């Protein structure tokens, strides 16, 4: 998602918060203008990217992310969405906030 948003000209920072025991690590690393939280269920996460973790470990990751989710400006449940649909929802949300894509991906700029 970050790569696709960058291609549209947005300044994006992916914060891998889920391994931290510090709930507000995302705020310490970066103070985002907009925080977007992409949510996925355990079964779908495994189907998309096989990981050697249990459902309990996944639940712990979600627990660690609770502060970021609670403070997110926009939460997208991605289970039944393609990457293109997620991008469309995010860009639509940003546009509604007065942040349309700075440039198109048509090779300009």
C-alpha positions in Angstrom: 0.0 0.0 0.0 2.8 2.4 0.9 4.5 1.9 -2.5 1.2 2.5 -4.3 0.5 5.7 -2.4 4.0 6.9 -3.0 3.5 6.4 -6.7 0.5 8.7 -6.5 2.8 11.3 -4.9 1.8 10.9 -1.2 4.4 11.1 1.5 4.0 7.8 3.2 5.7 6.0 6.0 5.0 2.3 6.9 5.5 1.8 10.6 6.1 -1.8 11.6 4.7 -1.4 15.1 3.4 -4.9 15.7 6.7 -6.1 17.2 7.0 -3.3 19.8 5.8 -3.5 23.3 5.5 0.3 23.4 1.8 1.1 22.5 2.5 4.5 21.1 5.6 3.6 19.2 3.9 4.8 15.9 3.7 8.3 17.4 7.3 8.2 18.6 8.6 7.1 15.2 6.5 9.5 13.2 3.7 12.0 13.8 1.5 11.3 10.9 -1.0 13.8 9.5 -3.2 10.8 8.8 -3.0 7.4 10.3 -4.5 4.6 8.2 -4.9 1.1 9.7 -5.2 -1.9 7.4 -6.9 -4.7 9.2 -6.9 -8.4 8.3 -8.2 -11.6 9.9 -5.8 -14.4 10.9 -6.9 -16.9 8.2 -6.7 -14.3 5.4 -3.3 -13.1 6.6 -2.0 -16.6 6.3 -3.5 -17.0 2.9 -1.9 -13.8 1.7 1.5 -14.3 3.3 2.2 -17.6 5.0 3.8 -16.9 8.4 5.1 -19.4 11.0 2.9 -18.1 13.8 -0.1 -19.3 15.7 -3.5 -17.7 16.1 -2.4 -16.8 19.7 0.7 -15.0 18.4 -1.5 -13.2 15.8 -3.9 -12.1 18.6 -0.9 -10.8 20.5 0.2 -8.8 17.5 -3.3 -7.3 17.3 -3.2 -6.5 21.0 0.0 -4.6 20.5 -1.5 -2.6 17.7 -4.6 -1.6 19.7 -3.3 1.9 20.4 -2.6 2.6 16.8 -6.0 1.2 15.7 -7.8 3.3 18.4 -6.1 6.4 17.1 -6.4 5.6 13.4 -8.1 8.2 11.2 -9.3 5.5 8.8 -9.5 1.7 9.3 -9.9 -0.6 6.3 -11.0 -4.2 6.9 -9.2 -5.8 3.9 -10.3 -9.4 4.1 -12.7 -9.2 1.1 -10.9 -6.5 -0.8 -8.2 -6.6 -3.6 -5.2 -4.4 -3.2 -6.7 -2.1 -5.8 -9.9 -1.8 -3.8 -8.0 -1.0 -0.7 -6.1 1.7 -2.5 -9.3 3.1 -3.9 -10.8 3.3 -0.5 -7.7 5.0 1.0 -7.4 7.5 -1.9 -11.1 8.3 -1.6 -10.8 8.9 2.1 -7.8 11.1 1.7 -9.5 13.0 -1.1 -12.5 13.6 1.2 -10.1 15.0 3.7 -8.8 17.5 1.1 -5.8 15.4 0.2 -6.3 14.3 -3.4 -3.4 12.4 -5.1 -0.6 14.9 -5.7 0.0 13.3 -9.1 -1.3 10.5 -11.3 0.5 7.2 -12.0 0.5 7.8 -15.8 4.2 8.4 -15.8 4.1 12.1 -15.1 6.6 13.7 -12.8 
